[in-house]
Amino acid sequence: MFPPDTLLPQLTSVCVCVCVCVCVCVFCVAEKPAKKPLKKPIVKKVPMDIAMVIDSSNNIGRRRFSLQKNFVSKLVATLRVGPTGPHIGLIQASDSPRTEFLLTNYTQPKDLLFAIRELAYVGGDTNTGKAIMHTAETFFVQERGGRRGHPRVMVVLVDGWPSDDLEQAGKFARDSGINVFLVSVAKPAPDELPMVRDKDFMKKAVCKDNGFFNYMIPSWFSTTKHIKTLSQRLCSLDGLLCSKTCYNSVNIGFLIDGSSSVGEANFQLVLDFLAGIANGFDISDVGAHIGAVQFTYDQRLEFGLFDHSKKEDALNAVKRIPYMSGGTATGAAILYTAEKLFKRAGPGRNFLVLVTDGQSYDDVGNPALIVQKQGITIYSVGVAWAPMEDLKVMASEPKDSHTFFTREFTGLADLVPLLVRGICRDFTEKN
Ligand SMILES: *[C@@H]1O[C@H](CO)[C@@H](O)[C@H](O)[C@H]1NC(C)=O
């Protein structure tokens, strides 16, 4: 086909080309087991759920909005998103928050980066507080792709300062076990300061004001050099102190008086009361745990802290405890519970809720003290003939907030929220 004088150069170039290719390939293959390792990733692959809340207000403007997208893309690229790594969703903050995509929409880095590039600028006020609240309330639920037992992180980007209040939203996020990181870019200028509603907004949005959860970047033009530090912070599991809340990490033992004076019908009211308390917590294999012991002169382990991994099963187990009937030896029962129920539990978040309707035949003071020294906080709840003096002796300090009394068994139901709140308050003070 080709005239000979044109064929030769063609052949030569094909040949050179093939040669180069083969050489490169051989080179590649030869290099494969090689000295030069893959570029070391900046962060470990941590399976957590991350909500990116970005600023889409008038304040930031189109130009900086686009710089923000670049920054978020680079941050996301270092985080090693994937089915077994972090999941990332995104919310835009403006007048009203706008959820752009959920945690499970894009679990491949390239899809996620594409989605970020496609984000449209909204405009409006910087209602960051509203966006944090909305995200904390709706974003991490299981129906929308939140993974149970995975750390929850919210990265909130603010250009300058927010136009609404962050304190309430920050508190709600903290109580929900979400680690809020506030990344504030470009401080307000001195002449803008009078417009800033709350000068302490940086501290108030985050779950712990220890410096770890705040990040300041001076300008949108210098964000790249902060990617490494910020992504390492997000991925340091030890730093994510806010994942643990009273709701998802306490161990609660119920110690139930099954003596004859209680009676079958009232015993059921006691069980309803305890199930009510249990219902206030996120019980699961990775969450809060409950267990129960019933006592007369004797003691019976009804079920242990790790016997039920589903909340429903745990609540049913409480409601179905069969009534024993007999005498009352509360002191011995307290020691038994510490030994049988809390043996395998870690320290620092153990609670014992003791319900009794009368005087104990044995000493309660020493056993209660021994158990408290093991790190178990005791709440004593008395009904009918239970002597206030004994209740106080058994309860943890401060006695007044750990002792409850009701004349009638029907009064127990009103105590449920007080007990739940008390346990949460103790937990927060210790952690
Ligand atoms: C994300 O996933 C949800 C639920 O699966 C779906 O309803 C929604 O349309 C998805 N959004 C996008 C942007 O793909």
The ligand as an SDF file (V2000), in Angstrom:
LIG
                    3D

 14 14  0  0  0  0  0  0  0  0999 V2000
  -28.4620    9.9280   48.5500 C   0  0  0  0  0  0  0  0  0  0  0  0
  -29.0600    8.7500   49.0650 O   0  0  0  0  0  0  0  0  0  0  0  0
  -30.4120    8.9090   49.4290 C   0  0  0  0  0  0  0  0  0  0  0  0
  -30.8780    7.6610   50.1320 C   0  0  0  0  0  0  0  0  0  0  0  0
  -30.3170    6.5160   49.5900 O   0  0  0  0  0  0  0  0  0  0  0  0
  -31.2310    9.2460   48.1890 C   0  0  0  0  0  0  0  0  0  0  0  0
  -32.5860    9.4030   48.5300 O   0  0  0  0  0  0  0  0  0  0  0  0
  -30.6860   10.5490   47.6120 C   0  0  0  0  0  0  0  0  0  0  0  0
  -31.3710   10.8660   46.4110 O   0  0  0  0  0  0  0  0  0  0  0  0
  -29.2010   10.4310   47.3240 C   0  0  0  0  0  0  0  0  0  0  0  0
  -28.7150   11.7440   46.9720 N   0  0  0  0  0  0  0  0  0  0  0  0
  -27.8450   11.9420   46.0070 C   0  0  0  0  0  0  0  0  0  0  0  0
  -27.4040   13.3510   45.7870 C   0  0  0  0  0  0  0  0  0  0  0  0
  -27.4020   11.0280   45.3440 O   0  0  0  0  0  0  0  0  0  0  0  0
  1  2  1  0
  1 10  1  0
  2  3  1  0
  3  4  1  0
  3  6  1  0
  4  5  1  0
  6  7  1  0
  6  8  1  0
  8  9  1  0
  8 10  1  0
 10 11  1  0
 11 12  1  0
 12 13  1  0
 12 14  2  0
M  END
$$$$
